[in-house]
Amino acid sequence: KPAGSAHGHGAKQADPVPGMSGPGMGPHGGAIQKKTVDGVRHIIAVASGKGGVGKSTVATNLAVSLAKAGFSVGLLDADIYGPSIPTMMNAWDRPLADSGSQRIIPVMAHGVRCLSMGMLNDPEQAMIWRGPMVMSAVRQFLQQADWTGIDYLIIDLPPGTGDAQLTLIQAVDLAGAVIVTTPQTVALADAIRGINMFRKLDVPLLGLVENMAWYDLPDGTRDYVFGADGGKNTAAKFDTELLGQIPLQTRLRESGDSGTPASVGDGPLAEAFADLARKIVEKVP
């Protein structure tokens, strides 16, 4: 019965979203219990409601920019079905386990400690796993890896608002979430669902990043391929900050494919991600 009704006095308050509690609703069917991640000061989720908007591009370049700024940074790829971090960070070494602590040792790439299912599996092998197995792997990456001394652990979430996102939010305290979107209407609709998910679950929303914001033409003008200022307008509507607008550039795509994020070098793209990192540090000092 609804709380406060004639028959609902003293009833348990409803979950903010359906399916958070009850028999079998905890991660892997177990009890819902938040745990700290040993050695990590802040955990930041990079999310999107939709795939293909450049979420992993933003996560990798944010992580590298934070490392260049002098912070100790970890990058966890929580997309078990479609891991992108090994390719985008050129981090293909197989993680080892410390013989003493038995903790997984993340792979170092571009000054960032990285961990992904893509490092443990053949790149062309499909992960044909049910949800409980996926959630168990994510929790192992969080709780049984050596993240000692990390200032910022960036988590590259899979797209959507499903089991992986809910399990992560239930498992650890997030310092905040960054939503990545493109300016087009169909992507913004999914980004709004992501905003509402984090707010319903009391996760601080740090802001939006608008990727593929425009394409610079040779004559100096801009072609707004996917529409103009969609992310900016959405951020204003939901009273959050537009953390950055990243242009559509061949250089950015090439850097991800080659495993050398654009933020490793210099130039306008690197500066755009450095500015994003500065804003994150201001919000989560």
Residue pairs with C-beta under 8 A, 6 or more apart in sequence:
1 7
1 8
1 11
2 8
2 11
2 14
3 11
3 12
3 13
3 14
15 21
16 200
16 201
16 202
17 166
17 197
17 200
17 201
19 25
19 166
20 32
20 166
20 170
21 32
25 32
26 32
26 33
26 170
27 132
27 135
27 136
27 139
27 167
27 170
27 171
28 132
28 135
28 136
28 139
29 132
32 170
34 170
34 171
34 172
34 173
35 143
35 171
35 172
36 172
36 173
37 43
37 142
37 143
37 147
37 153
37 172
38 143
38 147
38 148
39 146
39 147
39 148
39 149
39 150
40 74
40 147
40 150
40 153
41 150
41 151
41 152
42 151
42 152
42 153
42 175
42 284
43 152
43 153
43 155
43 172
43 173
43 174
43 175
44 152
44 153
44 154
44 155
44 174
44 175
44 176
44 177
44 178
44 206
44 280
44 284
45 155
45 157
45 165
45 168
45 174
45 176
45 177
45 178
45 203
46 55
46 58
46 59
46 62
46 154
46 155
46 156
46 157
46 177
46 178
46 180
47 55
47 157
47 159
47 165
47 177
47 178
47 179
47 180
47 194
47 198
48 55
48 157
48 159
48 179
48 180
48 181
48 190
48 191
48 194
49 159
49 160
49 161
49 179
49 181
49 187
49 189
49 190
49 191
49 192
49 193
49 194
50 159
50 160
50 181
50 186
50 187
50 190
50 191
51 82
51 159
51 160
52 159
53 159
53 180
53 181
53 182
53 187
53 191
53 211
53 212
54 180
54 182
54 211
54 212
54 246
55 156
55 157
55 159
55 180
56 77
56 79
56 84
56 85
56 88
56 156
56 256
57 88
57 211
57 246
57 252
57 256
57 261
58 178
58 180
58 209
58 211
58 246
58 273
58 276
59 75
59 85
59 154
59 155
59 156
60 75
60 85
60 88
60 89
60 156
60 256
60 261
61 261
61 262
61 263
61 273
61 276
62 154
62 178
62 263
62 273
62 276
62 277
62 280
63 73
63 74
63 75
63 112
63 152
63 154
64 73
64 110
64 111
64 112
64 261
64 263
64 264
64 273
65 263
65 270
65 273
65 274
65 276
65 277
66 73
66 151
66 152
66 154
66 277
66 280
66 281
67 73
67 110
67 111
67 112
68 111
68 263
68 274
68 277
69 274
69 277
69 278
69 281
71 151
71 152
71 281
72 113
72 149
72 150
72 151
72 152
73 111
73 112
73 113
73 150
73 151
73 152
73 153
73 154
74 106
74 112
74 113
74 114
74 115
74 147
74 150
74 152
74 153
74 154
75 85
75 89
75 112
75 113
75 114
75 115
75 153
75 154
75 156
76 114
76 115
76 116
76 141
76 142
76 145
76 153
76 154
76 155
76 156
77 83
77 84
77 85
77 86
77 114
77 115
77 116
77 117
77 118
77 156
78 138
78 141
78 155
78 156
78 157
78 158
78 164
78 168
79 156
79 157
79 158
79 159
79 164
80 117
80 127
80 129
80 134
80 137
80 138
80 158
80 164
81 127
81 129
81 134
81 158
82 158
83 116
83 117
83 118
84 118
84 156
85 91
85 114
85 116
85 118
85 156
86 92
86 114
86 116
86 118
86 119
86 123
87 118
87 256
87 257
87 259
88 256
88 259
88 261
89 109
89 110
89 112
89 114
89 259
89 261
90 109
90 258
90 259
90 260
91 107
91 108
91 109
91 114
91 116
91 119
91 259
92 118
92 119
93 107
93 119
94 119
94 120
95 104
95 105
95 106
95 107
95 115
95 119
95 120
95 145
96 104
96 105
97 103
97 104
97 105
98 105
98 146
101 146
102 144
103 144
103 145
103 146
104 115
104 140
104 141
104 144
104 145
104 146
105 145
105 146
106 113
106 114
106 115
106 145
106 146
106 147
107 113
107 114
107 115
107 119
108 114
109 259
110 260
110 261
110 264
113 147
113 150
115 141
115 145
117 127
117 137
121 127
127 134
129 137
131 163
134 163
134 164
135 163
135 164
135 167
138 164
138 167
138 168
138 171
139 167
139 171
142 168
142 171
142 172
147 153
152 280
152 284
155 168
157 164
157 165
157 168
158 164
158 165
159 190
161 193
161 194
161 197
165 197
166 201
168 174
169 198
169 201
169 203
174 203
174 204
175 204
175 284
176 203
176 204
176 205
176 206
176 280
176 283
176 284
177 194
177 198
177 203
177 204
177 205
177 206
178 206
178 207
178 208
178 209
178 243
178 280
179 191
179 194
179 195
179 198
179 205
179 207
179 208
179 209
180 191
180 208
180 209
180 211
181 187
181 188
181 190
181 191
181 208
181 209
181 210
181 211
181 230
181 231
181 234
182 188
182 210
182 211
182 212
182 213
182 226
182 230
182 231
183 210
183 212
183 213
183 224
183 226
183 227
183 228
183 229
183 230
183 231
184 226
184 227
184 230
185 227
185 230
187 226
187 230
188 230
188 231
188 234
191 208
191 231
191 234
192 234
192 238
195 205
195 234
195 238
195 240
198 204
198 205
199 205
205 238
205 240
206 240
206 241
206 243
206 279
206 280
206 283
206 284
207 235
207 240
207 241
207 242
207 243
207 279
207 283
208 231
208 234
208 235
208 240
208 241
208 242
208 243
209 231
209 242
209 243
209 244
209 245
209 246
209 276
210 229
210 230
210 231
210 232
210 242
210 244
210 245
210 246
211 246
212 225
212 226
212 246
212 247
212 248
213 224
213 231
213 245
213 246
213 247
213 248
214 222
214 223
214 224
214 225
214 228
214 245
214 247
214 248
215 222
215 223
215 224
215 225
215 247
215 248
215 249
216 222
216 247
216 249
217 223
225 248
226 248
231 242
231 245
232 242
232 245
235 241
235 242
236 242
241 279
243 276
243 279
243 280
244 272
244 273
244 275
244 276
244 279
245 272
246 252
246 269
246 272
246 273
247 269
249 269
251 262
251 269
252 262
252 269
255 261
255 262
255 264
255 269
262 269
262 270
262 273
263 269
263 270
263 273
263 274
264 270
